[in-house]
């Protein structure tokens, strides 16, 4: 209908929306003014840049159109009233971006934690301060972002947030702000939209082979074959194997190796000129040895000198980029005897873990997409998808180099949905009507095995056992109308009515009972596991004091929670598009996360948390502009978001005395185990009100035919306005504190220079990304180790030599070998950090046909 509607689905995209470098900035006021000022500055800067372009005589070159799917159809960025960052196939290839971490690091107002306990592809995302809610048993997870892969919404996987392979991808889009009308539940933070390349009529082949740091080998291949004039097939395979960055100091034990393989097949059939059918199958194998995290040696609970090689743990410590030094200087952390700050930084490449830790994940995605044009103006789209995943896991919980305790886990997930959309156009407006039904189930089986005599437990006891089932089901109807007041001004109104149901159920929940003298009767409520009968009898100290297992006690209080609810989300937007090079928009949008339930029988209390639906209003003004004969582009948005009943994850321990939670500080002061029982009270609760305000701006500039500059900047102020939350067993006022995963500044800048060389084309690029400090806790009320993740600035670089049908590239991440981490994790000897040392990759690519 509109003059900007694009028909070419395979344009090269030079939208390298990498971002401007910036120093760490603290903000609390005047964000709107700052945003407008920066936009004006960029516009004025464009005048001087334009003069440089004119002087360089670059009239013939242009940036190509950025294509987005923010309204579930292919459109120019000028037509869509959404703040979006797009990574095209060329950028993904040149920078060797392989998963979400690579593109999210270059997206303004985005933060993430990497490498939880589910492998190196696990990621927890926050956009504009909105983050995932994740239960400790991995299954009770509420995502804040819709992840759409080839138009199918992926549900939570056994490994958590979906992070599909982007090998042979057409584009990746990061849409910020509520996207509920088009992407449904859990898209209030935004949407990650991934499109793989589809089969077409061209005969095409591609081979990729690479080598990198830590003995990393990669191999990939693509084949596109036209079977008939109407039937096409495409296959893509991507694989990698790596020893990982860290070795294990325990003799004969594995390090941090990984193995990954993805196989994707597609069939596209066009039985008539009006009908298109696309069937996709995508299967991945993701195997990881030990987690790629360095021990900090903050706590030496199990004793021993971490620098003594005879202990099996003598690997030194990692200082978390100076954080540990600061903690010691303030008296917050006391080092073990004989350990000095000057020796803290000895370890950057060793772990010491006795158990053969691993995570072994498998994921299958199957999508049937059918389209039929009833006429030039009316189209029907049907998307049916199914995703299943499973993961087997063994975790070395103590991380001490001794065989103390491990966690066995078995996780599975299944999710499917069917969606239909009917769209139409007239001379004055476009309309869309649709509906969707979805159902998903996640299951976890966990047990913590004691492998030595630990406290009251016997070797062979299971400290905890449980099976958890999480089920979600719902449906929605939605619609959208776009009315053109004129060729330049459009009104866009959309709404979505949703019904969601959620249940969380725990079964076979046990805790180990204390060991007993040989021959003693079991304590009340304690029974033996079938395999414990006649077993688990030991002379604990070798002194004749023979003890026997105390069995296990069932925990059957607080094992089930269920809740359902309805929601109506909407968006109203005005889009002004006066010409082919400029648009401005203003929008009001409502998003939500469904209400839900979270059981917690581990607490020994009836501690089921029923949390309310989270509601979010987003008020946004933005623009997209090409200028200087499309040799420059600037996009920007200013936003204000208002939460009500914000869902907050609480993961902590408190003290239980006589069935009542009491202030944990009493235990901390007396250090008397009889005072209270340390009790997990993991739950999800609602913060009454929170806000997030800020802006994001990005730009691309073709200075000459050879030189391109890109950059963007995100400024964010996200905080709790009214929130009374439980801290260490007592309610405390957290109002006014910043939301945890909300960096004040995110920025990056990039430059790329291309020239003729060696009978082909040589391009070099260098980029910088910056993120200010965040907290892995729910708020930034008390920053410091171990919850604070300090600010970091990274430099990445690459060079590519291309010929007619093949190319060689070298990419270096963390060029300056900056010591930084994105998250920390608990172990029995202290925290471990996701340290990311410098890494290089060399890749050769050859293409045929196409």
LOLOVEX-282189 format. One record per residue (C-alpha): residue in one letter; x, y negated, z negated. Coordinates in steps of 0.5 Angstrom, whole numbers, plus 500, padded with zeros to 3 digits. Layout:
BEGIN
aXYZ ...
***
This chain:
BEGIN
x500500500 x505495498 x511492502 x516495498 x514502497 x520507499 x519513504 x526515504 x528520498 x535521500 x538514499 x545513496 x544509490 x549504488 x546503482 x551504477 x548501471 x554501467 x555496462 x558490460 x564491454 x563487448 x565486441 x562488435 x556484433 x552483427 x545480429 x539479425 x535473428 x534469434 x534475439 x529473444 x533466444 x539470445 x536474450 x534469454 x540465454 x544471456 x539472462 x541465464 x548466463 x548472468 x544468473 x549462473 x555467473 x552470479 x553463483 x560463482 x560470484 x556469490 x561464492 x567469491 x563474495 x562468501 x569467501 x571474502 x566474508 x562480506 x556479509 x555486512 x555490505 x549490501 x547494494 x542500496 x535500493 x534503486 x528508486 x525510480 x519515478 x516511472 x509511474 x510519477 x511517484 x517514488 x517507488 x522501488 x525498481 x521492483 x514495483 x515498476 x514494470 x519499466 x526497463 x530503467 x537505468 x538510474 x544514475 x544517482 x547523485 x554519488 x555516481 x554523477 x559526482 x564521482 x564520474 x563528473 x557527469 x555534467 x550533461 x546528457 x552525453 x555522460 x549518462 x546516455 x553513453 x552508459 x545506457 x543500453 x540501446 x541508446 x545512441 x546519440 x549525435 x552530439 x554537437 x549540431 x550547430 x547549437 x552549441 x556543445 x550541449 x546540443 x544532442 x539528438 x537522441 x535515439 x532509444 x531502441 x531505434 x526511436 x529518434 x527525434 x524528428 x528535427 x526540421 x532544418 x530550421 x530548428 x523549430 x519544427 x522538431 x518532434 x521529440 x521522441 x522522448 x519526454 x524530458 x521531465 x525536470 x522536477 x516533474 x515538469 x515536462 x520540458 x518543451 x523543445 x528549446 x531554441 x537549441 x533543440 x532537445 x532539452 x539538456 x538541463 x544541468 x544535472 x549539477 x546538484 x541532482 x538527486 x538522480 x537521473 x533516470 x532513463 x526509462 x526505455 x519504451 x513507451 x511511457 x505515454 x500513460 x504517465 x508522460 x504523454 x505525447 x512524444 x514519450 x514513445 x521512445 x522513453 x522518458 x528522461 x527524468 x531528472 x530530479 x534536482 x535536490 x530539494 x530544499 x530541506 x530542514 x538541514 x543547514 x548545508 x553548503 x558545498 x563548494 x566545487 x572548483 x575544478 x581545472 x581541466 x584540459 x584546454 x584551459 x577549462 x575552469 x569550473 x566553479 x560551483 x556552489 x550549493 x547552499 x541549503 x538554508 x532552513 x529559514 x523557519 x521550521 x516550515 x520554510 x526552506 x531555501 x536551496 x540555491 x545552486 x550555481 x554551476 x559555471 x565553466 x569556461 x574553456 x578554450 x576548447 x580543443 x581546437 x585553435 x583557429 x588557423 x586564421 x590569424 x586573430 x580569429 x576565435 x577558436 x572553439 x571556446 x565555451 x562559457 x556556461 x553558467 x547555471 x543558477 x537555480 x533557486 x528553490 x523555495 x519549499 x514551504 x510546508 x504550511 x501544514 x503537515 x499535509 x501541504 x507542500 x509547495 x515547491 x517553487 x523553482 x527557478 x532555473 x536559468 x542558464 x547561459 x550557454 x555561449 x559557444 x564560439 x566555433 x563548433 x568543435 x568539429 x574538425 x574539417 x575532413 x578536407 x574531402 x572536398 x576542396 x571546392 x574552393 x581550391 x587551394 x592546398 x589544405 x597543407 x599550404 x600555410 x599561405 x592559403 x589561410 x586553410 x593550411 x591546417 x591539414 x585534414 x582529419 x581522416 x575520420 x578514424 x580511417 x574512414 x577517409 x582512407 x577506405 x573511401 x580513397 x582506396 x575504393 x575510389 x569513392 x573520394 x579523390 x584527394 x587534391 x593534387 x599533392 x595530398 x597523400 x594519405 x600519409 x599526410 x591526411 x592525419 x596531420 x590535423 x587533430 x587540433 x585546428 x580549424 x580554419 x574559419 x574566417 x567568420 x567569428 x562564429 x558563435 x551561438 x549564444 x543561448 x539563454 x534558457 x529559463 x525554467 x520556472 x516550476 x510551481 x509544484 x503543490 x501537493 x496536498 x494530502 x486529503 x488523508 x493518508 x490515502 x488521497 x493526494 x492531490 x498534485 x498540481 x504542477 x505548473 x511550469 x513555464 x520554459 x523560455 x529560451 x532564446 x539563441 x542568437 x547565432 x552566427 x554560423 x560560418 x557555412 x563555408 x568553413 x574554408 x578560411 x575565406 x570570407 x564566403 x558566406 x555566413 x548564416 x545569421 x539566426 x535568431 x531563435 x526563441 x521558444 x516558449 x512553452 x507552458 x503546461 x498545467 x497538470 x493535476 x493528478 x489525484 x491519487 x488514492 x489507495 x485502498 x487495501 x486492494 x488497489 x491504487 x488509482 x490515479 x486520475 x489526471 x489531466 x494536462 x493542458 x499545454 x501550449 x508552446 x511556440 x517556437 x520561432 x526562427 x529568423 x534566418 x538569413 x544566409 x549572407 x553572401 x560575403 x564575396 x562574389 x559567389 x556564383 x550568381 x550572387 x553579389 x557581395 x551583400 x546579397 x542574402 x541567398 x535565403 x531569408 x525566412 x521567418 x518560421 x513559426 x511553429 x505552434 x503546438 x497546443 x493540446 x490537452 x490530455 x486526460 x489520463 x488514469 x491508472 x489503476 x493498480 x490492483 x493487487 x491480486 x495478492 x501480496 x505478490 x501479484 x499486481 x495488475 x496495472 x492498467 x492505464 x490509459 x491516456 x486520451 x490526447 x488531443 x494535439 x494541434 x500543430 x501548425 x508550421 x508557418 x513561414 x513568412 x518573409 x521567405 x526570399 x531568395 x537572391 x536573384 x542573379 x546579379 x546583373 x549588368 x550595371 x543599369 x539593367 x532592370 x530587375 x528581373 x520579373 x519578380 x525581383 x525587388 x530590392 x531590400 x530597403 x538597404 x540595397 x537601394 x543605391 x548600394 x551593392 x554595385 x561592384 x567591379 x567584380 x573582377 x577589377 x576589369 x571594368 x565589368 x561593373 x555588376 x549590380 x545586385 x539582382 x535583388 x531578391 x524574389 x519572394 x517565395 x510564397 x508557395 x507552400 x508557406 x503554411 x501547414 x496545419 x494538422 x490536428 x489529431 x487525437 x490518440 x488513446 x495510448 x495505454 x499500458 x497493461 x502490465 x502484470 x508485476 x510479480 x513481486 x514474491 x519477495 x523483497 x528481492 x525479486 x520481481 x518480474 x513483469 x510483462 x507489459 x503491452 x504498451 x502503446 x505510444 x504515439 x507521436 x502526434 x500528427 x503534424 x505539418 x511541415 x512547410 x517548405 x517554401 x524553399 x523548394 x519553390 x513548390 x507547394 x511542398 x507542404 x508535408 x502533412 x504527416 x500522420 x500520427 x506515428 x503509432 x507504436 x506497440 x511495445 x511488447 x516487453 x518481458 x523483464 x525482471 x529485477 x533481482 x537482488 x540476490 x546474495 x543478501 x543484496 x550484494 x548483487 x543485482 x541483475 x535487471 x533485464 x528486459 x526483452 x522487447 x518487440 x516494438 x511494432 x511501428 x505504424 x506510420 x513511423 x515519422 x521519418 x525526417 x527527409 x533532408 x536532401 x536535395 x533534388 x533537381 x527541379 x526542371 x520546368 x516545375 x517538376 x522534380 x526529376 x532524378 x538527380 x542522377 x541526370 x544532373 x550528376 x551525369 x551531365 x553536370 x550541366 x546546371 x541548365 x539541366 x535542373 x535547379 x538543385 x532544390 x531542397 x525538399 x526537406 x520534409 x517529414 x513523411 x511516414 x514509413 x508504413 x511499417 x517498422 x520493427 x525493433 x526487437 x532486442 x534486449 x537489455 x541487461 x545490467 x548488473 x551490479 x556486484 x559487490 x565482490 x568485496 x567491501 x572494496 x571491489 x564493485 x563491478 x557493474 x555492466 x550491461 x549490454 x544492449 x542488443 x538491437 x535489431 x531495428 x529496421 x523498416 x519493414 x515496408 x517503406 x517506399 x521513400 x524518396 x531518394 x534523389 x527525387 x525518385 x521513390 x525507392 x524501396 x527502402 x524496406 x528491409 x534496411 x536498418 x533504421 x539509421 x540511429 x539504431 x546500433 x546493433 x550493440 x551497446 x555495452 x559498457 x563495463 x566498470 x570496476 x571500482 x575499488 x575503494 x580502500 x582506506 x588511505 x591518507 x586518513 x580518508 x577513503 x581512496 x577509490 x579508483 x574506477 x575504470 x570503465 x569502458 x563503453 x562500446 x557502440 x557499434 x556503427 x550507426 x548512420 x546519421 x541518415 x534515416 x536508414 x543504413 x541502406 x548504404 x553505409 x559509408 x562516409 x559521410 x553518413 x556512417 x558513424 x563507425 x563503431 x567505437 x570503444 x572508449 x575507456 x574512461 x578512468 x577516475 x580516482 x577520488 x580521495 x575523500 x575525507 x570527512 x567533509 x572534502 x574530496 x579531490 x577527484 x581526477 x577524471 x579522464 x575521459 x577517452 x583515456 x586511450 x585518446 x581513441 x579517435 x572517434 x566521432 x558521433 x556525427 x558529421 x556536418 x556539411 x560545410 x562548403 x569544403 x566538405 x564534411 x566536418 x566531424 x565531432 x572529434 x572528441 x580527444 x582525451 x580530456 x582530464 x578534469 x581535476 x575537481 x575539489 x569539493 x568541500 x561540504 x559543510 x553541515 x547537512 
***
